[in-house]
Amino acid sequence: AQSVTQLDSQVPVFEEAPVELRCNYSSSVSVYLFWYVQYPNQGLQLLLKYLSGSTLVESINGFEAEFNKSQTSFHLRKPSVHISDTAEYFCAVIPQTDKLIFGTGTRLQVFP
Amino acid sequence: DVKVTQSSRYLVKRTGEKVFLECVQDMDHENMFWYRQDPGLGLRLIYFSYDVKMKEKGDIPEGYSVSREKKERFSLILESASTNQTSMYLCASSLWSTSYNEQFFGPGTRLTVL
């Protein structure tokens, strides 16, 4: 069965520091990969996605993620975080079915 | 602009009550989904629907049922609420025709069962 592993449940960082949120998936077939973000007291919003083509994908607010097929990873990175990036981040995959499979989430806490 | 709305942000019910959670989307999406979100467990799929009057069980359907009488509305029903159903419930919708089925989420309903 397919699964998604987010290795860190919480990641505390200081403002302007770089951050990496890790995501690994298990699947024997091609997948589509997503990162969703949930700000406090809100629903989930799509941050970025990998469908095909370039393995590096970017969001409008400075996040990027790289699809690594050999390591079955889709880690999320940002070179310099802001207080406003404080949120919970969910990695998800669609393994060619109609159902998203979510990881357990990583809570990013940015401190001044 | 894409919009998924849920009838309540916060709900408090007593054990044994019948609970209705309503979700409406205005994007003419075929697919609709109900998830519950619990700390350390991420999002788990309860039920989903591909079309009006169609429903499919997700990963944790026990204790829940759903209703989809109109394309834009998908209801989650707790026939007899229990304390272990205290959780955040998220509704989502997506287009059937897209190959990657990007899902759009509502703001969530935080249900407390006492």
Interface residues (C-beta under 8 A of the other chain):
Chain A: Q6 S9 Y32 F34 Y36 N41 Q42 G43 L44 Q45 L46 K49 L51 F90 I94 D98 K99 L100 F102 G103 T104 G105
Chain B: V4 N31 G40 L41 G42 L43 R44 L45 F48 Y50 G58 L90 A92 S99 Y100 N101 E102 Q103 F104 F105 G106 P107 G108
